[in-house]
């Protein structure tokens, strides 16, 4: 299992567009992938679940990845957030 702290830099936060980009990227992997924010953990492969977190710009999230392809999944998602969701 890999757990990584990330700061969301998008000016609106984790909204429909960014949640869709993130969930689509997460869905490409076999690993279980979760995002935690304010004590709530959701499936990162679900756009709706990500949007329910209410993550705003400059908020810190925790990315949790566990599974056979966890290293590549974690790196891909970290890179995505750090690039401000440029896919």
KEROVEX-284942 format. One record per atom (N, C-alpha, C): residue number from 1; residue in one letter; atom name; x, y, z. Coordinates in pm, 1 decimal, decimal comma. Layout:
<tises>
k:NUM; r:A; a:CA; px:X; py:Y; pz:Z $
...
</tises>
This chain:
<tises>
k:1; r:X; a:N; px:84,2; py:-118,1; pz:0,0 $
k:1; r:X; a:CA; px:0,0; py:0,0; pz:0,0 $
k:1; r:X; a:C; px:88,5; py:124,1; pz:0,0 $
k:2; r:X; a:N; px:47,6; py:222,2; pz:-80,0 $
k:2; r:X; a:CA; px:117,9; py:350,1; pz:-87,9 $
k:2; r:X; a:C; px:20,1; py:459,9; pz:-47,5 $
k:3; r:X; a:N; px:63,7; py:548,8; pz:39,8 $
k:3; r:X; a:CA; px:-17,9; py:662,7; pz:81,7 $
k:3; r:X; a:C; px:61,6; py:789,9; pz:54,3 $
k:4; r:X; a:N; px:1,7; py:881,2; pz:-22,1 $
k:4; r:X; a:CA; px:69,0; py:1003,5; pz:-63,7 $
k:4; r:X; a:C; px:-18,1; py:1124,8; pz:-34,8 $
k:5; r:X; a:N; px:40,4; py:1227,9; pz:24,2 $
k:5; r:X; a:CA; px:-29,8; py:1354,4; pz:47,1 $
k:5; r:X; a:C; px:-10,9; py:1444,0; pz:-74,5 $
k:6; r:X; a:N; px:-120,2; py:1505,5; pz:-118,8 $
k:6; r:X; a:CA; px:-116,6; py:1592,8; pz:-235,9 $
k:6; r:X; a:C; px:-197,0; py:1719,3; pz:-209,6 $
k:7; r:X; a:N; px:-150,9; py:1829,7; pz:-265,5 $
k:7; r:X; a:CA; px:-223,2; py:1956,3; pz:-258,3 $
k:7; r:X; a:C; px:-291,5; py:1979,6; pz:-393,1 $
k:8; r:X; a:N; px:-421,3; py:2006,1; pz:-389,3 $
k:8; r:X; a:CA; px:-496,3; py:2033,5; pz:-511,3 $
k:8; r:X; a:C; px:-475,5; py:2180,4; pz:-547,4 $
k:9; r:X; a:N; px:-417,8; py:2205,1; pz:-663,5 $
k:9; r:X; a:CA; px:-384,0; py:2341,1; pz:-706,8 $
k:9; r:X; a:C; px:-488,2; py:2404,3; pz:-799,2 $
k:10; r:X; a:N; px:-579,5; py:2324,1; pz:-854,7 $
k:10; r:X; a:CA; px:-680,3; py:2379,5; pz:-944,4 $
k:10; r:X; a:C; px:-755,7; py:2491,3; pz:-872,7 $
k:11; r:X; a:N; px:-782,3; py:2601,3; pz:-941,2 $
k:11; r:X; a:CA; px:-843,5; py:2717,9; pz:-876,8 $
k:11; r:X; a:C; px:-984,3; py:2691,6; pz:-824,9 $
k:12; r:X; a:N; px:-1051,6; py:2590,3; pz:-876,3 $
k:12; r:X; a:CA; px:-1186,2; py:2556,1; pz:-828,9 $
k:12; r:X; a:C; px:-1182,0; py:2435,9; pz:-734,1 $
k:13; r:X; a:N; px:-1076,3; py:2357,9; pz:-740,5 $
k:13; r:X; a:CA; px:-1064,2; py:2239,5; pz:-655,3 $
k:13; r:X; a:C; px:-1093,3; py:2112,7; pz:-733,2 $
k:14; r:X; a:N; px:-1143,5; py:2013,5; pz:-662,4 $
k:14; r:X; a:CA; px:-1176,1; py:1884,7; pz:-725,2 $
k:14; r:X; a:C; px:-1323,5; py:1889,5; pz:-764,5 $
k:15; r:X; a:N; px:-1350,2; py:1946,4; pz:-881,7 $
k:15; r:X; a:CA; px:-1486,0; py:1966,9; pz:-931,6 $
k:15; r:X; a:C; px:-1512,7; py:1868,9; pz:-1046,1 $
k:16; r:X; a:N; px:-1617,7; py:1889,7; pz:-1121,0 $
k:16; r:X; a:CA; px:-1659,3; py:1793,0; pz:-1223,4 $
k:16; r:X; a:C; px:-1548,5; py:1759,3; pz:-1323,6 $
k:17; r:X; a:N; px:-1483,2; py:1859,8; pz:-1378,5 $
k:17; r:X; a:CA; px:-1380,3; py:1833,3; pz:-1479,8 $
k:17; r:X; a:C; px:-1260,8; py:1760,3; pz:-1420,4 $
k:18; r:X; a:N; px:-1209,4; py:1811,6; pz:-1310,8 $
k:18; r:X; a:CA; px:-1089,6; py:1750,2; pz:-1251,4 $
k:18; r:X; a:C; px:-1121,7; py:1612,7; pz:-1193,2 $
k:19; r:X; a:N; px:-1239,5; py:1597,4; pz:-1134,9 $
k:19; r:X; a:CA; px:-1279,7; py:1466,7; pz:-1081,2 $
k:19; r:X; a:C; px:-1291,5; py:1364,0; pz:-1193,5 $
k:20; r:X; a:N; px:-1345,0; py:1407,0; pz:-1307,9 $
k:20; r:X; a:CA; px:-1358,4; py:1316,4; pz:-1422,3 $
k:20; r:X; a:C; px:-1221,7; py:1273,0; pz:-1475,3 $
k:21; r:X; a:N; px:-1130,7; py:1367,8; pz:-1486,2 $
k:21; r:X; a:CA; px:-995,9; py:1336,1; pz:-1533,5 $
k:21; r:X; a:C; px:-927,3; py:1239,3; pz:-1436,7 $
k:22; r:X; a:N; px:-939,0; py:1267,7; pz:-1307,3 $
k:22; r:X; a:CA; px:-875,4; py:1184,5; pz:-1204,8 $
k:22; r:X; a:C; px:-935,3; py:1044,2; pz:-1204,4 $
k:23; r:X; a:N; px:-1067,9; py:1034,3; pz:-1203,7 $
k:23; r:X; a:CA; px:-1135,1; py:904,2; pz:-1200,2 $
k:23; r:X; a:C; px:-1103,7; py:820,8; pz:-1324,4 $
k:24; r:X; a:N; px:-1099,5; py:884,5; pz:-1439,1 $
k:24; r:X; a:CA; px:-1067,1; py:812,9; pz:-1563,5 $
k:24; r:X; a:C; px:-925,5; py:756,9; pz:-1556,9 $
k:25; r:X; a:N; px:-831,7; py:835,7; pz:-1506,7 $
k:25; r:X; a:CA; px:-693,9; py:788,0; pz:-1493,7 $
k:25; r:X; a:C; px:-685,8; py:673,9; pz:-1392,5 $
k:26; r:X; a:N; px:-756,9; py:685,9; pz:-1281,3 $
k:26; r:X; a:CA; px:-755,7; py:581,7; pz:-1178,3 $
k:26; r:X; a:C; px:-815,6; py:451,1; pz:-1230,9 $
k:27; r:X; a:N; px:-917,8; py:462,6; pz:-1313,4 $
k:27; r:X; a:CA; px:-987,0; py:344,0; pz:-1366,1 $
k:27; r:X; a:C; px:-899,2; py:260,0; pz:-1458,3 $
k:28; r:X; a:N; px:-790,3; py:316,8; pz:-1506,2 $
k:28; r:X; a:CA; px:-699,6; py:243,0; pz:-1594,0 $
k:28; r:X; a:C; px:-615,4; py:139,7; pz:-1518,7 $
k:29; r:X; a:N; px:-624,1; py:138,8; pz:-1386,0 $
k:29; r:X; a:CA; px:-540,9; py:49,6; pz:-1304,8 $
k:29; r:X; a:C; px:-625,8; py:-53,7; pz:-1231,7 $
k:30; r:X; a:N; px:-564,5; py:-168,0; pz:-1202,7 $
k:30; r:X; a:CA; px:-632,1; py:-276,1; pz:-1132,0 $
k:30; r:X; a:C; px:-634,1; py:-254,5; pz:-981,9 $
k:31; r:X; a:N; px:-540,9; py:-177,4; pz:-930,9 $
k:31; r:X; a:CA; px:-531,2; py:-152,1; pz:-786,9 $
k:31; r:X; a:C; px:-656,2; py:-84,4; pz:-732,7 $
k:32; r:X; a:N; px:-678,5; py:-104,3; pz:-601,9 $
k:32; r:X; a:CA; px:-780,3; py:-27,1; pz:-532,3 $
k:32; r:X; a:C; px:-720,7; py:111,1; pz:-509,6 $
k:33; r:X; a:N; px:-797,1; py:214,7; pz:-540,6 $
k:33; r:X; a:CA; px:-746,9; py:351,5; pz:-527,1 $
k:33; r:X; a:C; px:-852,3; py:434,1; pz:-454,7 $
k:34; r:X; a:N; px:-808,2; py:501,3; pz:-348,6 $
k:34; r:X; a:CA; px:-897,6; py:583,3; pz:-267,8 $
k:34; r:X; a:C; px:-839,3; py:722,5; pz:-249,8 $
k:35; r:X; a:N; px:-928,5; py:817,5; pz:-224,7 $
k:35; r:X; a:CA; px:-888,6; py:952,7; pz:-186,2 $
k:35; r:X; a:C; px:-954,0; py:980,4; pz:-51,5 $
k:36; r:X; a:N; px:-873,4; py:1031,8; pz:42,0 $
k:36; r:X; a:CA; px:-923,9; py:1070,7; pz:173,4 $
k:36; r:X; a:C; px:-915,7; py:1221,3; pz:188,2 $
k:37; r:X; a:N; px:-1021,9; py:1278,0; pz:247,8 $
k:37; r:X; a:CA; px:-1024,1; py:1421,3; pz:276,0 $
k:37; r:X; a:C; px:-1118,2; py:1444,2; pz:393,9 $
k:38; r:X; a:N; px:-1069,2; py:1515,6; pz:493,5 $
k:38; r:X; a:CA; px:-1149,3; py:1545,8; pz:613,6 $
k:38; r:X; a:C; px:-1212,3; py:1421,2; pz:675,5 $
k:39; r:X; a:N; px:-1135,0; py:1313,5; pz:683,0 $
k:39; r:X; a:CA; px:-1182,3; py:1191,7; pz:747,6 $
k:39; r:X; a:C; px:-1274,5; py:1104,2; pz:664,7 $
k:40; r:X; a:N; px:-1299,8; py:1142,3; pz:541,6 $
k:40; r:X; a:CA; px:-1386,9; py:1063,4; pz:453,8 $
k:40; r:X; a:C; px:-1302,7; py:999,7; pz:344,5 $
k:41; r:X; a:N; px:-1321,6; py:870,3; pz:321,0 $
k:41; r:X; a:CA; px:-1248,6; py:796,4; pz:217,5 $
k:41; r:X; a:C; px:-1346,6; py:753,8; pz:109,3 $
k:42; r:X; a:N; px:-1311,5; py:784,8; pz:-17,9 $
k:42; r:X; a:CA; px:-1397,3; py:746,6; pz:-130,4 $
k:42; r:X; a:C; px:-1316,4; py:674,0; pz:-237,8 $
k:43; r:X; a:N; px:-1388,6; py:601,1; pz:-320,4 $
k:43; r:X; a:CA; px:-1329,7; py:530,3; pz:-433,4 $
k:43; r:X; a:C; px:-1288,0; py:633,8; pz:-538,1 $
k:44; r:X; a:N; px:-1159,5; py:636,1; pz:-570,4 $
k:44; r:X; a:CA; px:-1107,3; py:735,1; pz:-664,3 $
k:44; r:X; a:C; px:-1148,0; py:707,0; pz:-808,7 $
k:45; r:X; a:N; px:-1209,6; py:594,1; pz:-834,2 $
k:45; r:X; a:CA; px:-1253,7; py:561,1; pz:-968,8 $
k:45; r:X; a:C; px:-1396,2; py:611,0; pz:-995,2 $
k:46; r:X; a:N; px:-1456,0; py:676,6; pz:-895,5 $
k:46; r:X; a:CA; px:-1592,8; py:727,7; pz:-905,6 $
k:46; r:X; a:C; px:-1592,4; py:880,3; pz:-908,1 $
k:47; r:X; a:N; px:-1634,7; py:937,1; pz:-1019,7 $
k:47; r:X; a:CA; px:-1640,6; py:1083,1; pz:-1033,6 $
k:47; r:X; a:C; px:-1730,2; py:1142,7; pz:-925,6 $
k:48; r:X; a:N; px:-1848,6; py:1087,4; pz:-910,2 $
k:48; r:X; a:CA; px:-1944,6; py:1140,1; pz:-813,5 $
k:48; r:X; a:C; px:-1889,3; py:1134,6; pz:-671,2 $
k:49; r:X; a:N; px:-1825,9; py:1023,6; pz:-636,4 $
k:49; r:X; a:CA; px:-1768,7; py:1009,8; pz:-502,4 $
k:49; r:X; a:C; px:-1661,6; py:1115,1; pz:-477,6 $
k:50; r:X; a:N; px:-1577,4; py:1139,5; pz:-576,7 $
k:50; r:X; a:CA; px:-1472,8; py:1241,2; pz:-562,4 $
k:50; r:X; a:C; px:-1533,8; py:1379,7; pz:-542,7 $
k:51; r:X; a:N; px:-1639,3; py:1409,1; pz:-616,6 $
k:51; r:X; a:CA; px:-1702,8; py:1539,9; pz:-606,3 $
k:51; r:X; a:C; px:-1768,4; py:1560,7; pz:-470,6 $
k:52; r:X; a:N; px:-1815,2; py:1453,7; pz:-405,6 $
k:52; r:X; a:CA; px:-1881,5; py:1467,6; pz:-275,5 $
k:52; r:X; a:C; px:-1785,3; py:1507,5; pz:-164,3 $
k:53; r:X; a:N; px:-1655,9; py:1496,9; pz:-188,6 $
k:53; r:X; a:CA; px:-1557,9; py:1531,9; pz:-85,8 $
k:53; r:X; a:C; px:-1552,0; py:1682,8; pz:-59,6 $
k:54; r:X; a:N; px:-1587,1; py:1762,5; pz:-157,5 $
k:54; r:X; a:CA; px:-1583,9; py:1908,1; pz:-140,0 $
k:54; r:X; a:C; px:-1443,5; py:1965,8; pz:-131,8 $
k:55; r:X; a:N; px:-1350,0; py:1907,0; pz:-205,8 $
k:55; r:X; a:CA; px:-1211,0; py:1953,1; pz:-203,9 $
k:55; r:X; a:C; px:-1199,9; py:2084,1; pz:-281,4 $
k:56; r:X; a:N; px:-1142,1; py:2183,5; pz:-215,1 $
k:56; r:X; a:CA; px:-1124,2; py:2315,0; pz:-276,6 $
k:56; r:X; a:C; px:-976,0; py:2338,2; pz:-307,9 $
k:57; r:X; a:N; px:-948,6; py:2445,0; pz:-378,0 $
k:57; r:X; a:CA; px:-811,2; py:2480,8; pz:-411,9 $
k:57; r:X; a:C; px:-727,2; py:2492,9; pz:-285,0 $
k:58; r:X; a:N; px:-607,1; py:2438,1; pz:-291,5 $
k:58; r:X; a:CA; px:-508,9; py:2438,6; pz:-182,8 $
k:58; r:X; a:C; px:-540,5; py:2340,4; pz:-70,2 $
k:59; r:X; a:N; px:-646,2; py:2260,4; pz:-83,6 $
k:59; r:X; a:CA; px:-674,1; py:2156,4; pz:15,1 $
k:59; r:X; a:C; px:-578,1; py:2039,6; pz:-3,2 $
k:60; r:X; a:N; px:-547,5; py:1971,2; pz:107,0 $
k:60; r:X; a:CA; px:-459,7; py:1854,7; pz:102,4 $
k:60; r:X; a:C; px:-544,1; py:1727,7; pz:107,2 $
k:61; r:X; a:N; px:-518,3; py:1639,0; pz:13,1 $
k:61; r:X; a:CA; px:-585,0; py:1508,8; pz:9,7 $
k:61; r:X; a:C; px:-481,4; py:1399,2; pz:33,0 $
k:62; r:X; a:N; px:-530,7; py:1282,2; pz:68,9 $
k:62; r:X; a:CA; px:-445,0; py:1164,7; pz:79,9 $
k:62; r:X; a:C; px:-485,9; py:1068,3; pz:-30,6 $
k:63; r:X; a:N; px:-388,9; py:1023,1; pz:-106,6 $
k:63; r:X; a:CA; px:-409,7; py:923,0; pz:-211,1 $
k:63; r:X; a:C; px:-363,9; py:790,0; pz:-155,1 $
k:64; r:X; a:N; px:-450,8; py:689,0; pz:-157,2 $
k:64; r:X; a:CA; px:-417,3; py:555,3; pz:-107,4 $
k:64; r:X; a:C; px:-432,2; py:457,4; pz:-222,5 $
k:65; r:X; a:N; px:-325,2; py:385,3; pz:-251,6 $
k:65; r:X; a:CA; px:-324,5; py:290,6; pz:-363,6 $
k:65; r:X; a:C; px:-274,6; py:156,1; pz:-312,8 $
k:66; r:X; a:N; px:-350,6; py:50,1; pz:-343,9 $
k:66; r:X; a:CA; px:-312,7; py:-83,6; pz:-299,0 $
k:66; r:X; a:C; px:-346,2; py:-184,9; pz:-408,5 $
k:67; r:X; a:N; px:-243,5; py:-257,8; pz:-452,8 $
k:67; r:X; a:CA; px:-268,8; py:-360,4; pz:-552,5 $
k:67; r:X; a:C; px:-148,2; py:-391,8; pz:-638,2 $
k:68; r:X; a:N; px:-171,9; py:-473,4; pz:-736,6 $
k:68; r:X; a:CA; px:-65,3; py:-528,0; pz:-820,7 $
k:68; r:X; a:C; px:10,0; py:-420,4; pz:-899,0 $
k:69; r:X; a:N; px:-58,7; py:-315,2; pz:-939,5 $
k:69; r:X; a:CA; px:5,7; py:-208,2; pz:-1017,4 $
k:69; r:X; a:C; px:11,3; py:-76,3; pz:-938,0 $
k:70; r:X; a:N; px:23,2; py:-88,3; pz:-806,9 $
k:70; r:X; a:CA; px:16,8; py:29,2; pz:-719,2 $
k:70; r:X; a:C; px:124,6; py:133,4; pz:-746,8 $
k:71; r:X; a:N; px:244,5; py:90,4; pz:-780,6 $
k:71; r:X; a:CA; px:351,6; py:186,9; pz:-804,8 $
k:71; r:X; a:C; px:322,3; py:274,5; pz:-926,3 $
k:72; r:X; a:N; px:284,3; py:212,9; pz:-1036,2 $
k:72; r:X; a:CA; px:256,0; py:292,0; pz:-1156,2 $
k:72; r:X; a:C; px:127,7; py:372,9; pz:-1139,7 $
k:73; r:X; a:N; px:28,4; py:318,5; pz:-1070,8 $
k:73; r:X; a:CA; px:-95,6; py:392,7; pz:-1046,6 $
k:73; r:X; a:C; px:-67,9; py:515,8; pz:-962,2 $
k:74; r:X; a:N; px:6,1; py:497,7; pz:-854,5 $
k:74; r:X; a:CA; px:37,8; py:610,4; pz:-766,4 $
k:74; r:X; a:C; px:114,3; py:718,0; pz:-842,8 $
k:75; r:X; a:N; px:215,5; py:678,6; pz:-917,8 $
k:75; r:X; a:CA; px:296,7; py:777,0; pz:-989,9 $
k:75; r:X; a:C; px:215,2; py:852,1; pz:-1093,3 $
k:76; r:X; a:N; px:130,3; py:781,6; pz:-1165,7 $
k:76; r:X; a:CA; px:45,8; py:845,1; pz:-1267,0 $
k:76; r:X; a:C; px:-47,1; py:948,7; pz:-1204,4 $
k:77; r:X; a:N; px:-109,5; py:913,4; pz:-1092,5 $
k:77; r:X; a:CA; px:-204,7; py:1004,2; pz:-1028,7 $
k:77; r:X; a:C; px:-135,1; py:1121,4; pz:-960,3 $
k:78; r:X; a:N; px:-19,8; py:1097,1; pz:-901,8 $
k:78; r:X; a:CA; px:59,0; py:1206,1; pz:-843,2 $
k:78; r:X; a:C; px:99,2; py:1304,0; pz:-953,2 $
k:79; r:X; a:N; px:149,6; py:1251,4; pz:-1064,2 $
k:79; r:X; a:CA; px:189,1; py:1336,7; pz:-1176,7 $
k:79; r:X; a:C; px:70,1; py:1418,0; pz:-1228,5 $
k:80; r:X; a:N; px:-46,7; py:1355,0; pz:-1234,1 $
k:80; r:X; a:CA; px:-166,8; py:1422,0; pz:-1282,7 $
k:80; r:X; a:C; px:-203,9; py:1541,0; pz:-1192,9 $
k:81; r:X; a:N; px:-202,9; py:1518,3; pz:-1063,9 $
k:81; r:X; a:CA; px:-236,5; py:1627,0; pz:-969,7 $
k:81; r:X; a:C; px:-129,7; py:1735,2; pz:-974,5 $
k:82; r:X; a:N; px:-3,3; py:1695,2; pz:-976,0 $
k:82; r:X; a:CA; px:105,1; py:1793,5; pz:-977,0 $
k:82; r:X; a:C; px:108,7; py:1875,0; pz:-1106,5 $
k:83; r:X; a:N; px:55,8; py:1820,6; pz:-1215,0 $
k:83; r:X; a:CA; px:49,5; py:1894,5; pz:-1341,7 $
k:83; r:X; a:C; px:-78,7; py:1977,6; pz:-1352,1 $
k:84; r:X; a:N; px:-154,6; py:1982,0; pz:-1243,2 $
k:84; r:X; a:CA; px:-282,7; py:2051,7; pz:-1237,7 $
k:84; r:X; a:C; px:-382,2; py:1994,3; pz:-1338,5 $
k:85; r:X; a:N; px:-384,6; py:1860,6; pz:-1345,2 $
k:85; r:X; a:CA; px:-480,8; py:1784,1; pz:-1424,9 $
k:85; r:X; a:C; px:-465,9; py:1804,6; pz:-1574,5 $
k:86; r:X; a:N; px:-343,9; py:1824,4; pz:-1618,7 $
k:86; r:X; a:CA; px:-316,3; py:1832,0; pz:-1762,2 $
k:86; r:X; a:C; px:-297,6; py:1688,7; pz:-1811,3 $
k:87; r:X; a:N; px:-391,4; py:1641,1; pz:-1889,3 $
k:87; r:X; a:CA; px:-383,7; py:1501,8; pz:-1935,9 $
k:87; r:X; a:C; px:-351,6; py:1493,6; pz:-2082,7 $
</tises>
